[in-house]
Amino acid sequence: MTTVTATEAYEAMLTHHKRLGEQLAGRADAVSGAAAAGRPHGAAVAGLIAYLAGEILPHAAAEETTIYPAAAHAGLAGVVGEMTAEHRTLTAAGERLAALTDGAAVAQQAQQIAGLFAAHAAKENDLLLPALLADRSVDLAALLGQMHDSAGHDEAPAPDAGHQADDPQAAVVSLLLQAAAALARAGEADRACRIAASAWAALHETRPDLAARVTAALHGLTRRTGEAPGTTAHGGEPEAIAAPVLAGPDLDVRDLPPARRHTTIFDTYHALLPGKGFVLVNDHDPKPLRYQFEAEHAGQFTWDALENGPEVWRVRIGRPATSAPGKTAPHDESGPDDYTDDPDLDVRQVSHAQRHGQIFTAYRALRPGAGFVLVNDHDPKPLRYQFEAQYAGEYTWDYLQDGPEVWRVRIGRASA
């Protein structure tokens, strides 16, 4: 294992700040150049916002849970407070950029975002990082590793927009977003949003970088729509929820970085049993999310607006009581006695590297309508995603026991 010294960690942080700043400035210049030349600037704006959401803001969130607490403990609480506030300012600036349409205003806002980050990084480089390097009680190398883990990636920069010729998918997405923006300007914003959401659904598993770019553009497109496509939806049929007590637990995403909100919401939805739900609490109208749900889970979700701003939005998101095999976990009220004839496949003593292989082998041997009960020592949600990727609509998935020590899931092959 390679040991990183405190000085090397310090240099790595400075280098990463420089790279982030250069990438952001390059995208801001692309926006300004397009606007100044009178060219369509929608794709350039989407690229800047996607980089902000996919790289800058996750990096900022990682700092707030790693080096900022260490700096506050080292006597820099005032500086940390200022820098945390600057993260919020950057988030708000990105949201304002997504709402602008005038070329001059878009160019000015893009440059302001690049300037805000440059000043912010300079303050970290000049005040915060040297103090942490000098404090022998701080393990700067460990903090760097924690930042990488917290950010969810190795903090490598996103592909440069100038290299789209080598990435046909990125080029197609750019053209699609330009077309969607033109459609929205022509008064077809709802149609534009549905097209963008369908693109997101096709990309988010295989190209999360491009999916993040589409999500950023979707936020701008929804600002051109009037009302969302229906305030309440239950499997396609409008219907009010029976009473507030049925709404479900809150999922408050206001303190999460924007780049992580939609993933957290979809993870929570995927874990729902039929008839269950949760209340999303957000600091803006979640219309972009609604379009994504319709693109990927049409007829498989419910959507009830409970509070519509101006500061807080609350939406009850749930699964219908019944749904198609492989898309939900049916039979909310079922118990183990419903499947007494199905054999157990207990993988708790099997090595982790071999478990999924054994489970898929058992599944492929099933006759239509037959199944087995998977017994596991953790929630097999990763396996569920793999089933959805390979056998969407062909399998059934029923939770019989949901932890905390043992999970039992009935996996079956859908009847022909």
N, C-alpha and C positions, 0 to 999 in steps of 0.2 A: 504494500500500500504506500502510495506517495504521500509524504507529509508536507503540508503547506505551511510556511511560516507566516507570522503576522504581517511582515513586510510584503510578502508575496500576495497575501489576501488583500492588503491595502491597495497595492498596485492593480490587482485584478478589478477591484471596485472602481478605481479611477478610470481604468480602461473601459469598463462597461458603461460608466456614465458618459464617456466621450462617444462611444459607439451609439448609444441611445440618442444622444443629442444630435449626432450627425445624421442618423436615419430619420429622425423627426424633422430636422431642418430641411433635408432633401425632399421630404413629402410636402412640407409647407411651401417650398419653392415651386414644386410641381403644380400646386394649387394656384399660386400667384401667377406663374407663367401662363397657365391655361386661361385664367381670368383676364390677364392683361392682353393676350392675343385674341380675345373674343372667342376662344374655343370652348366646347363643353367641358365643364370642370367637375361634373358629378363623380366620375371615376376617381379623379385625383383626391377629391374630398373623402370619398369612401375609403381610399387607401390610407389617408392620414388618420381618419377616425378608427379604422381597424387596427392600425399600429398602436394608436393610443390605448385602445381597449385591450389589445392582445399582448402588448409588451410593456408599455409605460405604466399603466395602472396596476397590473399584477406585480410589477417590480416595486411600485410604491406600497402596495398592501404588504408585500413581504418585508419591506423595511420597517413598517409599523409594528410588526410582531417580533422583530429580531434586533436590528441595530438601534432602533429608536429607544426601546426600554433600557438598553445598556447605556446609551448616551444620557438619558434622563437620570439614571443612577449615578452617572459620572459628573453630575452637576450642570447638565445642559438642558434641563427641563424646559426652559424658556425657548431655546432654539428648536427643540423637538415640537413644542406646541405650534410654533410658526410654520414648521415644515409640514406638519400634519394638515394644517389649514390650507397650505399651498396644494396639497394633493386634492383636497376638495375643490379648490379653485380650478385645477386642471380638468377635473371631471365635469364641472359645470361649463367650462369653456368648450369642451368637446361636444356637449349636448347643444350648446348655442350654435356651434358650427353646423351641426346636422340640420338645424332648423332654418338656416339662411339660404336664400336663393340668389340675391344680388351679387354679381361677380366681384365688385369692389369690396363689399362687406365680407364676402367669403375669404378673399385674399387677406384682408386686414386681420380677420379672426384667426386664420391659419398661422400667420406670422406671430400673432400674439401668443398662441399656444406654444410655438417653438421658442419664443423669448422667455415665456414663463418657466419652461422646463430648463432652459439654459441657466437662468438665474438661480433656480432651485438647486440644480446639480452643482453649481459653483459654490453655493453656500454649504452644501454637504462636504464638498471637497476641501474647502478652506477652513471650516469650523468644526464640523462633526467628526469626520474620519481621522484627522490628525490627533484629536483628543482621545479617540478610542485607541489609536495606535500607541499613544504615549502611556495609557493606563494599563499597567501590568496585570491588573485584575480582570481585564477583558480578553477573552479568547477570540480574536478577530477572525481567525481561520474557521473556528467552529460556527461563528455567526454567518460567515459566507456560505458554508454548507447548509445551514438552516434556511438561509434566504433562497437558495436554489430549490430546496425541498418545498418551501412554502409557496414559491412562485409556480411550482408544478412543471417546470422545464429547466433546461440548462442555461436559460437567459440568452440564447443565441438570437441574433436579430432575424426578423422576418425577411422573406425573399424581397429583393429590391424590385420595385415596379418596372424598372428599366430592363429587367431580365425576363419579361413576359414572353418574349419570342421563344425562349427555351421552355416555357410552361404553357402549353396550349390551353389547359383548363383555366389558368389565371386569366389568359387573354379572353376566353369565352365569358368568364364571369364579369370582366370589365365591360364587355360589350352588352351583356345582359343588364347590368346595373345602369348603364347609360340609357338603354332602351326603356327600362322601368321608370327612370327619372323623367324621360320624355313623355311617357304614357301618363305619369302623374301630373305633369304640367299641362297636359291636354285634357285634364278633368277626369281621368280614369285611374285615380289613386288607389281605389280598392282593388281593381284588377292588377295594378302594378304590385301592390303588396302581396297578393296571392301568388303571383309569378315569382317574386323574390323569396317568399316563404317556401315554395316548392323547390327552388334551387337550394335553399338552406337544407331542406330535408334530404336532398340527394347528396349533399356534400359533407354534412357534419360528422359522419362516421369515418370517411376516408380522407377528407381534406379539411380538418378543423381550422386551418389558417384561412382558407377561402370562406368557410362557413362564418367565421367571425367577421370577415369583411362584409358579407351579405347581411348579417345581423345589424352591423353598424348602419348600413344603407337603409335597412328596413325601418330603423328608428326615424330616419329623416323622411321616408316615404309616408309613414303613418301620420305625420303631422299635416299632410295634405288631405287626409280623409276627414269626413265628418264624424258620424258616429261609427263605432266599431261594428263589424258585421253581426249585429244582434247583441243585445246586452246580456241576455240570459240564454243558455243553450243546454239542453239535456238530450244528448244523442240526436240532435237535429230538431227536437221539439221544444219550443219555449215553455217554461214552467218555473214558477217561483219555488224556492226551497221552502220546506214546511215551516221551519222556525229557526231563529238564530242559533239555538242550542245544537242543531244538526250540522252546523257549519264545519266543525272540525278544528284541530289545533292551528295556531298561527304559524306561518313561515315568514318571518320578517327578514327581508333581504336588504334593508336599507343600509346596513353597515358593511355589506359585502361589496368588493370592487365590481364594477359593471361587467367585467369580462367573465366573472364567475356566477353571476346571478342566474342566467338561463339554465346552465348546467345543473345547478343546485335545485332549481324548480323542477326540471324534468326528472332528475333522480328521485325526488320526493314523489312525483306523480307515478313513476314506474313502480314504486314500492306499495302503492295503494291497492287494497282489496276492493272488489266491486261494491258499490254503494257507499264507499268511504270518500273522504275528501279532506282538504286543508284550506286555510284562509291565507292567501298571499297578501302580505303587507308590503307596499312599495311606495317610493317617493315620486313616481310619475305614472301616468296612465300606461298600463302594460299592453297596449294594443299590438305592438310588434310580437310579443309572446303569443297573443291570441292567434295571429296569423300562422305562426309556427305550429301551434297545436292543431289548427285546422289542416295544415299541410301534411302533418305526420300522423295525426290521430283522429281524423274526421269520423264523427259518430261514436267515438270512444271516450269522450270527455264531457264534463259539464262545466259551465262557466256562469257564475252568478255575481254580478256587481253589487257589492254591499256598501261601499263608500267611494265616491268619485271626486276626490280632491277637495280643495286645491292643494293641500300639503300632503295628504295621505290618501292612497288608494288601497282598498281592500276588496279582493275578489275571491270567492269560494270556488276552488277548482276540485273536481272530483271525477270518479269513474262511475259510469252508469251501473245499475244493478245487474245487468246482463250484458255480455259482449262476446265477440268472436273468439274462437280458440287461438291461442298463441299471442293474443294482443293484451289480454288481461289475465288476472288470476281468478277464474270463476269459482262459484260456489262459496261465497263468503261464510255461509252458515254450515258448511260441511265439516265433518269430523273424521277421524281415522276410521270409524266404523263403516263409512261409505265405501271404503276401498279395501275391505278385509281380504279380498281375493287377490290383491296385487302384491307381488313379492317385494321385500325390502332390498334396496341396494345400499348397504352401509359402507361408506368410503372413509370413515373416520380413521381407520388404521392403514389406509392406503397412502403412499407418499403423494405430496401435493402435485408433483410433476406428472403422475399417472392418473389422477382422479378424473379429469375431464375426458381423457381418452376412453376410460372404462365406461363412463356415463354415456358418451355418444355411441359406443359400440352396443350397449344395452338398448339404447333408443332405436338404432337402426334395425335391431332384431325384432322389434315389436310388430304385431299385426295391427291393422286399423282398429281403433277402439280399445286396444289393450294399453297397459301402462305398468309402471313400477313406482315404488316410493323411495325417493332418494333420502338417505339419512346422512346429515352432515354436521360438522362442528362450527359452522359459520353460515351466515346468510349467503346462499349461492347466487346472488345477483349477477356477478360476472358471467356465470354460466348461462343465465337467462338472456343476457345480451348476445351471447354466441348462438344460442338457439334461435333468437330473433333474426340474426344475420343469415343463418343457414337454412332455417326451416319456418320462416314466417308464414303463419296461417295453417301450418301442418301439424302443430303440436299443441298440447294443453299443459297448463302449469297451475297447480293448485297447492297453496300453502295449507298444510295440515297442522304444523307446529312451528311457531315463529320465535325460537330461542327462549331464554337467553343462552342456554348451553347446547341445546340440540335443535336442529332445524329439520323438518320432514316436509318434503315436497313431492306431490304426486305428479309425475311426468308421463304424459301419454301421447300416443299417436292419434290424431283426430280421425273420426270415422270418415270413410270415403263418402 
